[in-house]
Amino acid sequence: MQTSSLYDMTIIGAGPIGLYTAFYSGLRSMKTKVIDAEPGVGGKIRYFYPEKLIHDIGGIAEISGAELVQNFKRQAETFQPKFVLGNRVVGLTNLHDGTFVLTTENGEQHFSKTVVIACGNGTYKVAPLEADHAEKHKPAIHYHLSDIEKFRGKKVVVSGGGDAAIDAAFTLNQTAAQVDLIYRGESFKGYEERAKELMDSEITVHLHHEITALNEENDLEKITVCCKTSNQQKQLDCEALFISHGVEVDFSFATNWGLQTEEWGIAVDELMQTNIPGVYACGDTACYPRKIRIIAAGLHEAAIAVNSAKQHLEPGAAPEAMVSTHHEHFM
Ligand SMILES: Cc1cc2nc3c(=O)[nH]c(=O)nc-3n(C[C@H](O)[C@H](O)[C@H](O)COP(=O)(O)OP(=O)(O)OC[C@H]3O[C@@H](n4cnc5c(N)ncnc54)[C@H](O)[C@@H]3O)c2cc1C
């Protein structure tokens, strides 16, 4: 191994929390690498809600997901970490001298003195729509919302019952001519307030329904939905579909790496340490009592994880960084 390829810290995941970890690691003068399975940075924000307006980040009254990702990226680049994108980490092992070896699915090896896991719920793959003639209308079926202008003036049907579906329905309602939301359950799984707001909005909600077929013709003008309780079918006008039937997440790697896991991720203590010395976790994947899975909470965890890693490498190092305005880079 060449010394130049050995990093002080390698972060698995370039979601919002991985990006902030990279910034904070640079602030603490650690040579840093970030690896993500996706081809772009931003994690769940990029994947599920780039167009949504976010309101619950302290000090930012309103910001779109895409703009927030740009800000996280710009901040992360301050100390020029190395980014490796489109490459999933599949192996984590430890050499005799304590160096960690991260193996990616294309066979690359990355060497690091410490590791921060900011991998959210793992890598994801959307669950596809299963309905008659779905194959035929692939271009009209959307799983990600990257450009709501594509839906301007169209009749859009959203299918799903979680936060992502509700967020998508509201976002699409800004440009679409009409939005129908289909959900096979009897009540929404997302935040109660958001579901109530939805029921009071102009979006037409069809609970207990699911999509059974798309138009046989070449143009997607109508879809067939079926009521789960009465078994009655009806047709809805539809020019574009947004499907949010959940994601299949792959988190199997965590147990394979010998990490202690909980139902929702990786167990950490108050220093964000996992059961493997030198390996930390933060963001959605970090599990401890009273955990809150929002961006604001993960930012604090990122700083703690970096400070812990810094002291792991240099036991005499200060327990925390100076505030950024005292850092020579910003003077
Ligand atoms: C629909 C929806 C709406 C939301 N709205 C809000 C909101 O309004 N406000 C708020 O604060 N929070 C919101 N959240 C929650 C917020 O998105 C998360 O708390 C946040 O994204 C967590 O960031 P993270 O970096 O920990 O993980 P993630 O954003 O999940 O990023 C993890 C990254 O790790 C990568 N990764 C995983 N495994 C590997 C691997 N083995 N190798 C390489 N890369 C890997 C993934 O590809 C991903 O890019 C929302 C979530 C959803 C789903």
The ligand as an ORCA input file, in Angstrom:
! r2SCAN-3c Opt
* xyz 0 1
  C     -39.522     11.453      1.484
  C     -38.627     11.931      2.571
  C     -38.771     13.234      3.004
  C     -37.936     13.713      4.030
  N     -38.070     15.004      4.443
  C     -37.228     15.499      5.378
  C     -37.323     16.864      5.802
  O     -38.174     17.619      5.336
  N     -36.440     17.306      6.745
  C     -35.475     16.484      7.308
  O     -34.691     16.955      8.121
  N     -35.374     15.187      6.918
  C     -36.214     14.679      5.990
  N     -36.116     13.362      5.610
  C     -35.071     12.524      6.261
  C     -33.684     12.853      5.685
  O     -33.703     12.714      4.284
  C     -32.641     11.947      6.302
  O     -32.624     12.150      7.702
  C     -31.249     12.219      5.715
  O     -31.213     12.038      4.325
  C     -30.218     11.308      6.371
  O     -28.984     11.554      5.763
  P     -27.824     10.460      5.751
  O     -26.668     11.130      5.061
  O     -27.657      9.907      7.106
  O     -28.385      9.232      4.882
  P     -28.932      9.176      3.396
  O     -29.487     10.461      2.958
  O     -29.790      7.967      3.366
  O     -27.614      8.895      2.512
  C     -26.918      7.675      2.645
  C     -25.999      7.492      1.441
  O     -25.169      6.355      1.690
  C     -25.015      5.624      0.473
  N     -24.688      4.227      0.802
  C     -25.429      3.362      1.543
  N     -24.789      2.184      1.642
  C     -23.632      2.310      0.944
  C     -22.548      1.422      0.664
  N     -22.524      0.154      1.141
  N     -21.539      1.881     -0.105
  C     -21.542      3.155     -0.598
  N     -22.553      4.025     -0.367
  C     -23.564      3.607      0.403
  C     -26.374      5.776     -0.215
  O     -26.233      5.566     -1.606
  C     -26.743      7.224      0.144
  O     -26.312      8.140     -0.849
  C     -36.947     12.851      4.618
  C     -36.812     11.535      4.156
  C     -37.652     11.078      3.152
  C     -37.489      9.665      2.675
*
